[in-house]
Amino acid sequence: MRGPNRRQMYAEQTRADLVAAARKLFVDNGFADTSVEAITGAALVSKGTFYHHFPDKKAMFAELYTELIQKVGDLGDTTSEAIRAAPDEPAMTAVANLTHAFLRRTIDGPLHRELMAQAPSVLGEQYRRINETVAQPPIERLLTVLAERGDLQPDVPVATVARLLLAGLCEGNQIIAAATDREEALTRTFRAITLLMSGLAADGISARG
């Protein structure tokens, strides 16, 4: 089988350069204040080249956000696998750790913080669709694992709870991102979500394990 030819490799590199430029500009300046000209200038390509790869800058933002939220989904699946692999370990502690890791990214990761904060206004209804198709299913799988272990209250509506938990995590990002003291906001937000999660846990099982 022949490998990619030089033209394909150049196109892939050009696209990667555009995405890298947009990623930095969206973080530094915000979506509204980042023009296509700024992206192409930073990537050292023409506007025609940009439109060869993307219909508009919103499509590029949507791709970046999808990649970001996929990482959130990956955290959920990793947690599910860890719980299945260690049936004697306190599963709800693992879920709490997952929650904290997501919220912690709001402080430690400028790209996570800014894309999460900007996505609702930039993407509109597409924001909900991406969340529901990319991030919600892993949360549903995680809840299903917990239910199978008997760690959840009986008859928990998994899909509804997954959607609400995801919304809570996303809103938590907004709270922390907007706070003057983000560390204190992280503590408060994590505590609030943990308390909400404790209502899902089966009797005698703490949300902290």
SVG drawing of the C-alpha trace seen along z (x, -y; Angstrom):
<svg xmlns="http://www.w3.org/2000/svg" viewBox="-36 -42 42 49">
<polyline fill="none" stroke="black" stroke-width="0.4" points="0.0,0.0 1.4,-3.4 1.8,-6.0 0.4,-9.6 1.9,-11.6 3.6,-14.9 0.5,-16.9 -1.5,-15.1 1.2,-15.6 1.4,-19.3 -2.4,-19.6 -2.4,-17.8 0.4,-20.0 -1.3,-23.2 -4.5,-22.2 -2.6,-21.4 -1.0,-24.9 -4.3,-26.6 -5.8,-24.7 -2.8,-25.5 -3.0,-29.2 -6.7,-29.3 -6.3,-27.4 -3.9,-30.1 -5.9,-33.0 -9.2,-31.8 -7.6,-31.5 -5.7,-34.8 -8.3,-37.0 -11.6,-35.1 -13.7,-33.9 -15.4,-37.2 -12.1,-39.1 -10.3,-36.5 -10.6,-37.1 -9.9,-34.6 -7.2,-37.0 -5.6,-36.7 -5.7,-32.9 -4.2,-32.8 -1.6,-35.4 -0.4,-33.4 -0.4,-30.2 1.3,-31.9 -1.2,-30.8 -3.8,-32.5 -7.5,-33.0 -8.2,-30.7 -6.3,-28.0 -8.3,-28.5 -11.6,-28.1 -10.3,-25.1 -10.1,-23.4 -13.0,-25.1 -16.2,-26.8 -15.8,-29.4 -14.1,-30.0 -17.2,-28.7 -16.6,-25.3 -13.0,-25.4 -14.1,-26.3 -16.6,-23.5 -13.9,-21.0 -11.6,-22.3 -14.5,-22.1 -15.4,-18.6 -11.8,-17.5 -11.8,-19.0 -15.1,-17.4 -13.9,-14.1 -11.2,-14.2 -13.8,-14.6 -15.5,-11.5 -12.2,-9.7 -11.9,-10.5 -15.3,-8.9 -14.5,-5.8 -11.1,-5.5 -12.9,-5.7 -15.4,-3.1 -12.6,-0.7 -10.8,-1.4 -13.9,-0.6 -14.5,2.6 -10.9,3.7 -11.0,3.1 -14.4,4.3 -13.3,4.0 -12.3,0.3 -14.8,-2.4 -16.3,-3.4 -17.9,-6.7 -14.5,-8.0 -13.3,-7.4 -16.3,-9.3 -15.5,-12.2 -11.9,-12.2 -13.1,-12.3 -15.2,-15.3 -12.4,-17.1 -10.0,-16.4 -12.5,-17.9 -13.0,-21.0 -9.2,-21.3 -8.6,-21.6 -10.5,-24.9 -7.6,-26.3 -4.7,-24.4 -5.7,-24.4 -6.3,-27.8 -7.6,-26.0 -10.1,-24.0 -11.2,-27.0 -11.6,-29.3 -13.2,-26.9 -15.6,-25.7 -16.5,-29.2 -17.0,-30.4 -18.7,-27.4 -22.3,-28.1 -22.4,-31.5 -20.3,-30.6 -22.0,-27.3 -25.5,-27.9 -27.6,-24.7 -24.6,-22.9 -23.0,-23.1 -25.8,-21.0 -25.6,-18.5 -21.9,-18.0 -22.2,-17.5 -25.1,-15.0 -23.3,-13.0 -19.7,-13.1 -19.6,-13.6 -22.9,-12.3 -22.6,-8.6 -19.4,-8.0 -21.1,-9.4 -24.1,-7.1 -21.7,-4.2 -20.1,-5.2 -23.4,-5.4 -24.4,-2.1 -21.2,-0.5 -22.1,-2.0 -25.7,-0.8 -24.5,2.7 -22.3,2.7 -25.2,1.6 -23.6,-1.8 -26.6,-3.8 -30.1,-4.3 -32.5,-1.8 -34.0,-2.9 -31.8,-5.9 -32.7,-7.4 -29.3,-7.0 -29.7,-9.2 -31.3,-12.0 -28.8,-12.0 -25.9,-11.9 -27.2,-15.0 -27.7,-16.8 -24.3,-15.9 -22.6,-17.0 -24.5,-20.3 -23.4,-20.7 -19.7,-20.1 -20.0,-22.6 -21.6,-25.2 -19.0,-24.5 -16.4,-25.5 -18.2,-28.8 -18.3,-29.5 -14.6,-28.8 -13.5,-30.6 -15.3,-33.8 -14.1,-33.8 -11.5,-36.1 -10.2,-33.4 -10.4,-30.3 -9.0,-27.9 -11.7,-28.9 -14.3,-28.6 -13.0,-25.1 -13.4,-24.1 -17.0,-25.4 -18.0,-24.0 -16.6,-20.6 -18.3,-20.5 -21.6,-21.4 -21.4,-18.7 -20.3,-16.1 -23.3,-16.9 -25.6,-16.5 -23.9,-13.2 -24.4,-11.9 -28.1,-11.8 -27.5,-9.3 -25.5,-6.9 -27.1,-3.8 -27.8,-3.9 -24.6,-3.6 -22.3,-4.6 -20.8,-8.1 -20.1,-10.1 -16.5,-10.3 -16.4,-6.5"/>
</svg>
